[in-house]
């Protein structure tokens, strides 16, 4: 009987400790930032392809595909945008986290604001 109670107590403690540890780990996930130019937007798959500089010495560029979730914040300055507002050629900064399995979660996409030329 005592062994059963001890086992039950251990299981209860582990059941409480694991979610707390997992939550702590999730809160400390490192945010990675990538800047580049939008190559394409796929509204069906909710993806955006960004061309970024991979090697400055050789001027090598590469494309990265990001899955955009409904909760991903997309903005240009103070304006909130939708995925459909992004277009090829937009300069963007994508911030994302990567979980322990290597899956990326896009937190935000910031579109570089376009400067308007002054009227002469």
C-alpha angles and dihedrals in degrees: 000000000000091000091053091051092049091049091049091050092050092049091049092050093048090047090057098039098050097057091045091051091046091050091049091050092049091052092054095050109138117243115224120203124207125183125196148106127298110247097179144342122218109198093183093057094030092234136138124199115213125193111215138175108262100177122018093192094059095027089236118168129196137187124237123192116215124195108223116211123206090251094054110119113231116185145162108201106310094338119101113222137193126230088254089061092064117093139180111283096031112135108229143173114214119199117196143159127220122218125218090270092055096253114145123225114196108220099180146350117208117196115211108245114244115235114230114224112239116252112250 
